Structure formats: structure tokens, C-alpha cells
Amino acid sequence: MTDAISHDQVRALADAADLPLGDDRLAPMAELLSAWLPAANELSRKMSQPEHDRLMPITVFTQPHTDGQE
């Protein structure tokens, strides 16, 4: 994948997510995604390295008890 996200790709993503997106928003969204996606992919590659296997999030979300116990 190239770093540049096209207007057609933005339109396809918005349509797939059922998000209303006016044509006037295609250029700004393409620019934003072109900056964010390569950085997100690089972070994903970095965090997938074996030396990061034991890292855990600092905030842990838990499910509330549903069996009446607290």
C-alpha cells in the first residue's frame, strides 16, 4: 500500500462504515488518513516484535459482574 490515500478510498471506507461524508470532506480526510495510517502500521509492526510480547496496557477494562455478585 502506498502512503497516499485517494479520494476514492476515503469514499469506499466511509460507505463501508455507513458514515455520511460529503464530497467537500474527501480531500481533508484523505490527507489525514495518509498521515495516520503509515504511522499506525509502523506502530503495529513495532509492537508485534517479540521483545514487546509481555507489555500490557496500563488501563485494564473489566466486565461488570452479571451473576449478582460484586
Helices and strands as residue ranges (DSSP letters): H 7-16, G 23-25, H 26-47, G 50-52
